[in-house]
Amino acid sequence: MEKQGKPSLFRESAKTVEARIEKLGEVQAFVDKLLECAACPIKTQMQIDLAIEEIFVNIAQYAYAPETGEAEIAASVRPGEVTLRFTDGGVPYDPLARLDPDVTLPADEREIGGLGIYMTKKVMDELHYERRDGKNILTMKKKL
């Protein structure tokens, strides 16, 4: 929507893709286009891209294993904030329920896994998980 020649301050879109790692670039490009329209700072865009990679790759690798399924990515940009919602119909999994890894330990002494969601928690401002209607829904917010 445009008003008096100025771009709208609110943009929203959704995309459904097959949950395969090869689709990561397509998902990031979809979100990046909205962020660019909102004049998102490049540092913030890179942080959001990191979070997208961590969440989408986890869906692609584990949600439907050993098969594949769909993932929906919804993005909305409002003045000062972007919200991303990842929805999949895979096995129930709340990535936020896992304890954060002890990053004070040397890498060879840490348990395997959990670092990606830990990094996502660090770069995003809010994360919320729910299981509704047989679907995993992870919502992330980032201030712009």
DOMI-967059 format. One record per residue: x, y, z of N, C-alpha, C in turn. Coordinates in pm, whole numbers, padded with zeros to 5 digits, always signed. Example, Ala and Ser with C-alpha at 12.3 -4.5 7.8 and 13.67 -1.06 7.14 Angstrom:
2
+01319-00569+00780+01230-00450+00780+01320-00330+00780
+01285-00225+00708+01367-00106+00714+01290+00003+00787
END
This chain:
144
+00083-00118+00000+00000+00000+00000+00087+00124+00000
+00052+00219-00079+00125+00344-00081+00030+00458-00051
+00081+00556+00018+00000+00670+00055+00080+00795+00021
+00028+00880-00062+00089+01006-00102+00234+00987-00147
+00259+00881-00226+00391+00861-00282+00493+00801-00187
+00458+00775-00062+00552+00717+00033+00520+00569+00052
+00623+00485+00069+00596+00343+00090+00524+00319+00222
+00446+00214+00224+00375+00176+00345+00474+00138+00453
+00441+00165+00577+00526+00128+00689+00496-00013+00737
+00395-00076+00679+00358-00211+00719+00361-00301+00596
+00433-00409+00605+00440-00507+00497+00427-00645+00559
+00354-00731+00488+00334-00866+00538+00325-00960+00419
+00387-01076+00435+00383-01175+00328+00413-01312+00387
+00374-01416+00314+00402-01553+00358+00443-01635+00237
+00523-01736+00265+00573-01823+00158+00578-01964+00213
+00534-02060+00132+00543-02201+00169+00643-02268+00075
+00737-02341+00135+00839-02411+00057+00852-02553+00109
+00909-02639+00026+00943-02773+00073+01056-02757+00175
+01045-02827+00287+01143-02815+00395+01269-02895+00360
+01347-02836+00270+01475-02894+00228+01581-02786+00241
+01700-02825+00283+01809-02729+00304+01833-02646+00178
+01814-02707+00061+01837-02636-00065+01745-02515-00081
+01639-02506-00003+01544-02394-00013+01581-02277+00078
+01688-02292+00157+01728-02186+00250+01748-02051+00181
+01820-02049+00070+01846-01924-00002+01717-01857-00046
+01621-01936-00090+01492-01883-00133+01417-01819-00014
+01424-01885+00101+01358-01833+00221+01424-01702+00266
+01556-01700+00268+01626-01579+00309+01600-01464+00211
+01601-01492+00081+01574-01388-00019+01433-01331-00002
+01337-01418+00029+01199-01375+00052+01192-01274+00168
+01257-01307+00280+01254-01217+00396+01338-01093+00370
+01455-01110+00308+01544-00997+00281+01475-00891+00196
+01393-00933+00101+01322-00837+00016+01232-00746+00100
+01160-00806+00196+01076-00725+00285+01160-00633+00371
+01273-00684+00421+01359-00603+00507+01419-00486+00431
+01457-00509+00307+01514-00401+00226+01410-00292+00200
+01285-00331+00178+01178-00233+00158+01156-00149+00284
+01190-00206+00399+01173-00135+00526+01300-00062+00568
+01399-00058+00479+01526+00008+00507+01591-00047+00633
+01587-00178+00646+01647-00246+00761+01799-00232+00754
+01863-00195+00865+02010-00187+00864+02072-00323+00829
+02184-00321+00757+02246-00444+00710+02287-00535+00826
+02335-00477+00937+02375-00559+01052+02254-00636+01106
+02141-00570+01116+02018-00635+01164+01973-00741+01066
+01982-00711+00937+01944-00808+00834+02032-00933+00843
+02160-00916+00869+02250-01031+00882+02214-01114+01005
+02177-01049+01114+02135-01122+01234+02007-01201+01207
+01914-01140+01138+01789-01208+01104+01816-01325+01010
+01905-01306+00912+01941-01415+00821+02003-01533+00897
+02085-01503+00998+02144-01610+01080+02034-01689+01151
+01938-01617+01211+01827-01683+01280+01743-01766+01183
+01716-01713+01064+01641-01787+00962+01715-01916+00928
+01845-01906+00907+01923-02025+00873+01912-02131+00983
+01930-02092+01106+01926-02189+01216+01790-02257+01226
+01683-02179+01218+01548-02236+01234+01510-02319+01112
+01530-02265+00993+01488-02337+00873+01567-02466+00854
+01697-02464+00878+01778-02585+00862+01733-02692+00962
+01700-02652+01083+01648-02750+01180+01518-02812+01132
+01428-02730+01077+01303-02783+01023+01334-02881+00910
+01422-02839+00818+01455-02922+00703+01519-03055+00744
+01603-03053+00846+01673-03175+00885+01591-03267+00975
+01507-03210+01061+01447-03293+01166+01294-03302+01168
+01224-03204+01118+01078-03201+01135+01009-03321+01074
+01051-03361+00956+00982-03467+00884+01069-03591+00863
+01189-03592+00918+01287-03699+00891+01226-03837+00910
+01253-03930+00820+01344-03919+00706+01276-03866+00579
+01150-03833+00587+01077-03780+00471+01095-03628+00464
+01011-03562+00387+01012-03417+00381+00868-03368+00384
+00851-03242+00407+00719-03181+00412+00732-03034+00382
+00631-02958+00420+00631-02815+00390+00661-02733+00515
+00717-02615+00489+00738-02515+00593+00681-02384+00541
+00606-02316+00626+00556-02184+00589+00634-02080+00668
+00676-01977+00597+00746-01866+00660+00661-01742+00636
+00617-01683+00744+00539-01559+00735+00625-01448+00793
+00624-01335+00727+00703-01221+00773+00618-01096+00771
+00630-01017+00876+00563-00887+00876+00661-00783+00928
+00660-00670+00864+00746-00559+00902+00655-00443+00939
+00671-00397+01061+00597-00281+01111+00700-00176+01150
+00659-00056+01170+00758+00046+01212+00836-00001+01335
+00966-00017+01318+01053-00053+01429+01061-00199+01465
+00993-00289+01391+00994-00430+01429+00963-00521+01312
+01031-00636+01310+01001-00742+01214+00961-00865+01293
+00859-00936+01243+00813-01060+01304+00820-01170+01199
+00880-01282+01237+00888-01399+01149+00819-01515+01218
+00742-01591+01141+00673-01707+01197+00702-01827+01107
+00758-01931+01166+00787-02056+01096+00685-02160+01141
+00618-02223+01045+00517-02324+01077+00549-02450+00998
+00549-02564+01068+00567-02692+01001+00477-02795+01066
+00445-02900+00991+00359-03007+01040+00438-03130+01082
+00563-03110+01116+00649-03221+01155+00625-03266+01298
+00718-03349+01346+00707-03402+01482+00706-03287+01582
+00631-03299+01690+00630-03192+01791+00770-03168+01845
+00813-03042+01844+00944-03009+01899+00948-02862+01937
+00975-02837+02064+00989-02701+02115+01138-02672+02135
+01201-02601+02042+01345-02576+02054+01378-02485+02173
+01281-02413+02223+01306-02321+02334+01307-02393+02469
+01259-02517+02473+01254-02594+02597+01392-02650+02633
+01479-02658+02537+01613-02712+02560+01697-02611+02638
+01776-02660+02733+01865-02573+02808+01973-02517+02716
+02013-02393+02741+02121-02334+02663+02250-02409+02690
+02336-02420+02589+02464-02487+02610+02552-02402+02702
+02642-02468+02774+02737-02397+02859+02851-02350+02771
+02843-02225+02726+02943-02173+02632+03074-02136+02703
+03077-02152+02836+03203-02129+02907+03295-02250+02898
+03239-02365+02861+03320-02486+02844+03388-02486+02709
+03505-02549+02699+03568-02564+02567+03475-02645+02475
+03483-02620+02347+03393-02685+02250+03396-02837+02261
+03511-02896+02287+03520-03043+02293+03459-03101+02421
+03423-03015+02517+03361-03063+02641+03211-03038+02644
+03158-02965+02547+03015-02935+02541+02937-03048+02478
+02810-03060+02518+02721-03156+02451+02697-03107+02309
+02675-03202+02220+02648-03168+02080+02505-03115+02070
+02486-03012+01989+02353-02957+01963+02319-02841+02055
+02222-02764+02011+02171-02653+02091+02237-02520+02066
+02350-02518+01998+02420-02392+01977+02345-02301+01880
+02280-02360+01779+02207-02280+01681+02091-02204+01743
+02010-02271+01826+01897-02203+01888+01948-02102+01991
+02060-02132+02055+02122-02038+02149+02162-01909+02076
+02225-01924+01959+02263-01807+01880+02140-01730+01835
+02034-01802+01798+01909-01737+01757+01852-01656+01873
+01854-01712+01993+01805-01639+02111+01886-01511+02133
+02015-01516+02104+02102-01400+02127+02078-01289+02024
+02048-01324+01899+02035-01220+01797+01892-01168+01781
+01793-01244+01827+01654-01199+01816+01609-01143+01951
+01508-01056+01949+01461-00993+02072+01356-01077+02144
+01275-01151+02069+01172-01236+02130+01160-01365+02050
+01135-01475+02122+01106-01604+02059+00992-01668+02135
+00901-01730+02060+00785-01795+02121+00752-01921+02041
+00728-02032+02111+00690-02157+02045+00552-02198+02093
+00475-02255+02000+00350-02320+02037+00324-02435+01941
+00251-02533+01992+00205-02645+01910+00055-02628+01899
+00007-02605+01777-00136-02582+01757-00182-02653+01631
-00295-02722+01642-00355-02791+01527-00256-02884+01457
-00175-02955+01537-00078-03049+01480+00041-02984+01413
+00066-02858+01445+00176-02787+01380+00268-02722+01485
+00396-02719+01452+00495-02643+01529+00493-02500+01477
+00485-02404+01566+00485-02263+01527+00588-02190+01612
+00691-02140+01547+00794-02063+01615+00788-01920+01564
+00770-01828+01656+00760-01686+01621+00882-01612+01677
+00944-01530+01594+01060-01452+01635+01035-01305+01604
+01081-01219+01693+01070-01075+01669+01206-01010+01687
+01226-00906+01606+01351-00829+01611+01317-00683+01595
+01369-00602+01685+01351-00457+01672+01443-00406+01562
+01392-00312+01485+01472-00254+01376+01534-00123+01419
END
